[in-house]
Amino acid sequence: MPYQQVVTKTKLMADGFNEARALRVVEIMRDFQSLQHRIAEYSPNPSPEEYFEEGYQVLRQCRAQAAALLAAPFPLDLSQIAGGSGEQEKRHLQRIIIDASARRFQVKKIYLRAVAAVRWLNTRNAILQGEQANQGHAAQLQQANNTLHNELAAITDARIIDDFRNADTQAGYWLQDDPSRTTILEWIRSYSD
C-alpha cells in the first residue's frame, strides 16, 4: 500500500487531526524551550552579604526548578507508542499534549517568578548604586521587597492559563485538544514527586 494511502487511512480512523496534534506538541514545546532559555540567562552573582537576600533566593530557586523540570522524564507509559492504529496514535498524542502543556505551564510560572526577582534585583541595584546597603536605604529596600512579594502573589494559575490561551488563539493555533486548567493541575499533581 503506498505511503499516502496509509497516512490517509490512519487520519480517517483517528478523526483526521493527528497531524494537527503533532504540530501542537511542537508549538507547546517550542514555548517551553524558549522559556527555559530565558530562565537560564538569569545568573546573577551576589556578594556573600547579598546571597541570602530574598530576590536572589527566588532566582536560585527558579533556576533549580527549571533544571529539574527539564530533567524530568515523560511518564513511563507515554514513552511507548502503542503501535498500530490511528486511534492509538490519537490517544498518545492527546496525552503528550497534556504532558507538554503541564510542563509549559510549570516553566511559565517559574519564568514569571524569575522575572519578578530580576526586577527586584534591578530595583535594588538602582537604590544602592554600587554602595553597601545601610540604614539610609532601608525604606527603599523594604519597598522593593514588598513589590517582589506583590508580584509573586499576582502569579496565579488562572493568569498563566489565560495568557497562554490568548496568545495561542491570536497565533491561530489548533487548540481543540488543549487541556483545561484543572486537567493540567491534576496532571502535575499526579506526576510530581
SEVORO-240656 format. One record per residue: x, y, z of N, C-alpha, C in turn. Coordinates in steps of 0.2 Angstrom, whole numbers, plus 5000, padded with zeros to 4 digits. Layout:
! residues N
XYZXYZXYZ ...
//
This chain:
! residues 193
500449945000500050005000500450065000 500450114996500850174995500750215002 501250255004501350285010500750335010 500550375005500050425005499350385007 499250325005498650295007498650275014 499150255017499250235024499150295028 499450355026499350415030498650435030 498250435024497550455024497150405028 497250345027496850295031496950305038 497550315041497650325048497350395050 497350445046497050505048496250495049 495950455044495250445044495050405050 495450355052495250315058495350355064 495750405064495950445070495550515071 495150525066494750585066495150645061 495650625058496050675054496450725057 496550725063496850785067497550765070 497750705068498450685071499050735069 499050755063499550795061499450865065 498850885066498750955070498950945077 498850885079499050865086499850865087 500150835082500850835082501150905081 500850945077501151015077501051055083 500451035086500351075093500851055098 501050995098501550975103502251015101 502351025095502951065093502851135096 502251165095502151235097502251245104 501951195108501951195115502751195118 503051145115503751135117504251185115 504051225109504451275107504351335113 503751345115503651395121504051375127 504051305128504451285134505151295133 505451275128506151285126506351365127 505951405124506051475124506151505131 505651485135505651505142506251475146 506351415145506951385148507551425147 507651445140508251485138508251545142 507751575143507651645146507851635153 507651585157507751575164508551565164 508851525160509551505160509951575160 509751625156510051685155510151725162 509751705167509751745173510251705178 510851735178511351705183511751755186 511351795191511751845195512251815200 512751855201513251835206513251885212 512851865217512851915223513451905227 513551965230514151965235513951915241 514351895245514251855251513751885255 513751955256513251985260512551985257 512551985251511851985247511551915246 511951865247511751795245511051775247 510951795253510351765256509751825256 509851875252509351925251508751885247 508151905248507551875245507551865238 507651915234507651915227508151865224 508751865227509251815225509051745226 508751735232508551665234507951645229 507551685227507051675222507351655215 507851685213508151675207508551605207 508851595213509151525213508651465213 508151485217507551435217507251425210 507151475206506951475199507351435195 508051445195508451405191508551335193 508451315199508451245201507851215199 507251245199506651215197506651205190 506851255186506851245179507351195177 507851185180508351125178508051065180 507651055185507350995187506750975183 506451025180505851015176506150995169 506651025167507051005161507250935161 507450915167507750845168507250795169 506650815171506050765172505850725166 505850665166505650625160504950625159 504750605153504050595152503750535156 503150535159502950475162503050415158 503250355161503450305158502950275152 502350275154501850245149501850295143 502050355143502050395137502650385132 503150355135503750345131503650285126 503150245126503050195122502450205118 502450205112501850215107501550145106 500950145108500650085107500550075099 500850035096500950035089500250025085 500250045079499650025075499250085073 498650085076498050125073498150195074 497750235070497750305071497450325077 496950285080496650295086497050295092 497550245092498050245097498550305096 498750315090499150375089498750445092 498150445091497750505093497750505101 497650455104497650455112498350465114 498850445111499550455113499750525112 499550555106499650625105499350675110 498650655112498250695117498650695123 498950635125499250635132499950675132 500250675126500850715126500650785126 500150805123499950875123499750895130 499450855134499350865141500050875145 500450825144501150825147501550895145 501550905139501850965136501551025139 500951035139500551095142500751105149 500751045153500951045160501651075161 502051055157502751075158502851145156 502451165150502451235148502151285154 501651265157501351295162501851305168 502151255170502651255176503251305174 503451295168504051335167503851415166 503251425164503051495163502951525170 502751485175502651505182503351525185 503851475183504551485186504751545182 504651555176504951615172504651685175 504051685177503751745179504051765186 504151715190504451725197505151745196 505551725191506251745189506251815187 505751835183505651905180505551955186 505151935191504951975196505651985201 506051925201506651935205507151975202 507151975195507652015191507452085192 506752105192506552175193506752195200 506752155205506952165212507652185212 508052145208508752155208508952215205 508652235199508752295196508552355200 508052355204507752405208508352415214 508552355217509052355222509652395220 509852375214510552405211510452475210 509852495208509752565207509652605213 509452575219509452605225510152615228 510452555228511152555231511652595227 511652595220512152625216512852615218 512952545218513652525220513852525227 513452555231513652555238513352495242 513652485248513452435253512752465255 512352415257511652435260511752455267 511452515268511452545275510852565277 510752595283510152615286509752665282 510152705278509852755274509452725268 509652665266509252635261508752585263 508652585270508152535272507452535270 507152595270506452605267506352585260 506852605256506852595249506852515247 507352485251507452415250506852375253 506552405258505952365260505352375255 505352435252504852445247504952395241 505552385239505752335234505552265236 505652245242505452185244504752175244 504352225246503652225246503352215239 503652255234503452245227503652175225 504152145227504352075225503752035227 503552045234503051995237502452005233 502252065231501652085227501652055220 502152055217502252025210502251955211 502551925215502551845216501851825218 501451865222500751845223500251855217 500451895213500051905207500151855202 500651805202500751755198500251695200 499651695196499151645198499151595192 498851535194498751485189498251515183 497751545185497251575180497551625175 498051665178498351715174498751685169 499151625171499551595166499151555161 498651525163498251485158497951535153 497651595156497351645151497851675147 498451685149498951715145499151675139 499251605140499351555135498751555130 498151545133497551545128497551605124 497651665126497551725122498151725117 498751705119499251705114499251655109 498951595111498951535106498351555101 497851585104497251605100497451655095 497751705097498051755092498451735087 498851685089499351655084498951605079 498351595080497951545076498151475077 498351455083498551385084497851345085 497951275083497451225084497451215091 496851225095496851215102496351165104 496051125100495551085101495651035107 496251005107496450955112496850985118 496951055118497251085124496851075130 497251055136496951035142496651095146 496151085150495951135154496451145160 496351205164496751215169496751165174 496151135176496051085180496451015178 496451005172496750945169497550955170 497751015168498451025169498751025176 498351045181498551045188498450975191 497950935189497950865191498550825188 498750845182499250805179499950825183 500050885184500650905188500650865195 500050865198500050835205500150765204 499850725199499950655199500650635197 501050685194501750665191502250705195 502150735200502650775204502850725209 503450745211503750695217503450705223 
//
